[in-house]
């Protein structure tokens, strides 16, 4: 594969279930951005790197091939993108998973002849130091949503934690990392985007984002729900079904109807300062003084595991089947035990 330009990267950060797939498919409607559905390369493979041991040339090539296989097995295929392990190896400046991640996404941008590639693996904020090293011109979009609605959405999804305590802790961890990163990155590379404002006035927010990215805004970007990418994503999993519909403008504040008072209290206890800092009012200001005991946390741990198992048992079979190929690849990787081999 040859390229005559080097596309720059966009990294969406925050917490999943904050409208990131909505933002992704909107951006993907621009001919200047390639924003494929994320296989979550870093979150998946960083914990597996010890299995490969020191990355010699041979082991690095194996890692490349494993990542490429994993991306090819993504529940939403990367339409029109042919990943070439040899090209990734030849264009790697160092033997690093972060190089592979960048070059996989560059492949998508080159295939589309786009100015940018866009990765919506939001937890990549926790690898920001490595991202900066391998993609020095990377632009960040910090997409944030009321964490209580994020938690409600996660409770219904096939992925993620299920108890409100664990969801509150994850949201706090992610927002803290994003806010801390915003202090280190210059304004020309960091854009904060509020989900509630996005769904209320999408044209205004996307026009502002396009100016930040120095790309052209097109009204067709908001016609995302009719696109091939949106329909493919909506068909690949129940939690993405809304991508086949226009923006739902009143999709906020649902937690007040669907979370219990106890759940809201727990979330606000953990996140009262973060919610306030991001412009969200507490339902009960006295939650700032609430204390959660160690005994309560131990019980929440037990309940969380039970809820996770219950979710998998009730999940739509097609959703489980779509994730099967990637899970099988991970099983094979763990069986290799490359670290003990030459």
N, C-alpha and C positions, 0 to 999 in steps of 0.2 A: 504494500500500500504506500503510495506516494502522497505527499502534501506540499503545497506551495505557501502555506501560511501556518502559523501556530496559534490556535484558538486559546483564549483565556478562559478561566473558570469562574463559575458562580456556585457558591455553597449556601444552601438554605439551612439555617440552624434554628434550634428551639426544641419543642417537644412534638412528637407525632400526634395526630388527631387534632391539629391546630389549623387545618385547611391547607396543608402543604401540598397534597396532591392536586387540589384545586389550583393553587398558585402554579404548580409545575405544568399542568396542561394548558393554562393560560399562556405562560411563557413559551411553551412549545409551539404555540400557533405562530410565533414570530419566526420568519425565515432566518433570523440572526441568532437564534438560540436552539440548541439541541438539548432537550430535557427528558431523557427516557426514564421509565419507571425504575426506581432504585433497587438493586440487588443487595444493598447494604454491605458492600465489600469490606470496609474497614471494621465495622462492628462485628462482622462474622469472622474475619480472618485474623485480626490482631490477637484474639485469645488462642488461636491455633498456631501461631508462629513458633512456639516452643517445640511443636511436633516436627518442624523442619530443621531445627538446629541452626548452626551457623550457615548463612546463605552463600554457599559456594556457587560457582557458575551452574553446575548441574542441578543443585537444589533450587536455585532461583528460577531456572527454566521449568522445574516441576511446579513451583508455586504459581508461576504465570499460567501454566496449563490448567491448574486446578481452579484458579480464579476465572479464567476464560470459560471453562466448563460450567462453573457455577452461574456466571452471568447468562450464558446461553440457556440455562434451565430456569431462568427467571419466570415467575407466574405470568408476567406481561412481557412478551417478547420485544426485543429491541429491533423494531421494523427497519429494514434497509441497512442494518449495521453488521458488517462482517468482521469479527474480531480475529486478529492474526497474531498468534503468540510470538512468532519470529520477529515481526515488526515491533512488538512491545519490547522484546529483549534488545533489539538493535538500537532502540531509541531511549533505553533506560540509562540515566546518568549514574545511577547507583543501584545496587541490588537491594531494593526496598519495596515493601508492599505499597507504600505511598506513591512510588513511581508507577507501579502497575495500575493503581486506582486512577491516577491522573491520565495515563496513556489510554486506558480503557475508555474514559470519558472523552478524551481528545479524538478517539476513533469515531465516536458518535457525532461530534461536531464536524469533523472532516467529511464524513459521509453526507452530511447535510449542507456542507459548505457554509457553516455558520460561524459567526464571530465568537460565540461563547458555547461552552458546554455547561450544563447545570446539574448539580447533584443535590437531591433533596433528602439525603440521609442525615436527618437533623441532629442525631447524636454525634455526628462528626465534630461538633463544637468541642468535644472532649479530646480531640486530637489536633486542635488548632495549631499547636507549636510545630508539629510535623507537617501539617498542610502548608503552613507558611514557608517551611524549608523547601518543599517540593513544588509549590505553586505560588511564587512570590507576588504575582499580580492578582491573586484570588480576590474576588469581591464576595462579601457576605450579605445575605438577606436574613435578618433576624425577624422571623414571623412569630408573633405571640398572640395568644388567645386567653380569655379568662380561664384560669386553671381548673375551676370547678366544672366548667363545661368540658374541658379536656378530659378530666377524670371520668365524667359521665359517659363520654364517648368511648373511652378505653374499657369501661365496664361491659360494654356491649360488643367489643371487638374480639376477634379470635386471638390477637396478639396482646402482649403486655401484662402488667400486674392487674389485679382485680379488686383488691381491698383498697378502700379510700385512703388508708394510712400510707400504703406503699406508693399509690399514685401521687399522693401529695408530696412525699419525699422525692420521687423522681422528678416531678415538675419543679420543685425547689432547686434540685441539683442542676437541672438543665438551664433554668432561667438565670441562676447565679453565674454559671459558666458563660452564658451569652452576654450578660451585663458586664462581667469582668473583661471579656474580650473586646467589647465596645469601647472600653477605656484605652485599649492598646492599639487599635486599628484606626487609621485616619478616616475622616468623614467621606473621602472620595472612594473608600472601599467598604464602607459599612452602612447599611440601610435598614432602619427599623420599620416594620410594617405590622400594623395592628389588624387582626382578623376581623373584628367587629366593624372597623372602618372600611375594610376591603369589601365586605358583603353589602354595606350600606351604600357605598358610592364607588363601585369597582372601576369605572372609567377614570375617575379622578386619581385613585391610588395607583392604577397601572400606568397612567400617563406620567405620574411622578416617578415611578420606578423606571420607566423607559428613559426618562431624562437622566436619571442616575447612571444607567447602563450605557448611555449615549447610543441608543438604538431608536428606530422609528416606532411610533405607536400606530397600531392599526385596529380599527373597530372590530375586525374579525377575531381579535384575540379574546374577546368576550363571547364569541360564538363557539367556545371550546367544546360545549356539550355535544356538538354534531361532528366532532373530529374523530378520525380513525383511532387516534391514541386514547381519547377519553372513553370511547365505546369499548375498546379492547380492555382498558383498565377496569371499567365498570363491570364487564362480563367475567373478569378474573377473580372477583371476590366480593362478598356481600358488603364489606365495610367500605367499598369504593363505589357503590351503586349510584350515589348522588352525582357522580361525574357525568352521567348521561342526562342530567337535568340542568336547566339554567340555575344561576346562583340563587340560593334560598336566602332572601334578605332578612328573614326574622329568625335565623338559625343561631340565636344567642339567648342566654339567660334561661336555658332549659333546665339547668340544675335545680332551680328553685321549685320546679314541679316534680322532678324525678329523683333527686337525692333526698335522703332523710335529713332531719334537723341534726341528728348525731353526726352524719357524714359531713355535712357542711361545717359543723363545729370543728371536727378533726382537721379538715382541710385548712380552715382559716387559722386554726391554732398554729399549724406548721408554717403557713405562708402569709400570715397577716402583713408582714413588712413587704414582701415581694409583690403581693396583690396591690398594696397601696402604692408602691413605687411605680407600678405599671399602669396606675390610673383606675383600678377596680376598687369599688367600695365594699367593705365587709358587711355581711348581712347582720352580724352581731359583733360590734366592736369589743365586747368583753372577752371574745375569744383570744385576744392578745394576751390575756392573763391565764388562759387555760393551760394545764399541765397534763401530759400523757405519761402514765407510769410504765415502768418496765414490765410489770405483769400484764398490762393492757397490750403492750407491743408484742409480747410473747403470744398472746391469744390472737392478735391480728395476723401474725405470721402463719399460724395454723389455719386460720380462716382463708387467708390469701391462697395458700396451696390448694385447699379444697375448692375454692372458686375457680382457680385456673383449670383444675382437672374437670370440673363440671362444664366449663366453657368448651373444652375440647370435645367432651362427650356430646354436647348439643350443637356443635358446629355443623354447618352444611357440608355434606360429604364432598361436593365439588371443590369447596375451599381447601379442604384437607388434601384432596388429590392434586390440586394445583401446586401445593407446596412440597409434595412428595419427591419429585426429582432432585430438588436442591438438598433435601434432607438425606437422600440416598448418597449424594456426592459427599456430604459432610461425614457420613458414616464411613465411606471408603477412605477419606483422608485420614480420619482418626485411626484407621486400621493399619495404615502404612508404617507409622512409627519411624519416620525418616531420621529423626534426631540421633538414633543409635547406629545409623548406617554411614558408610563413607560417602 
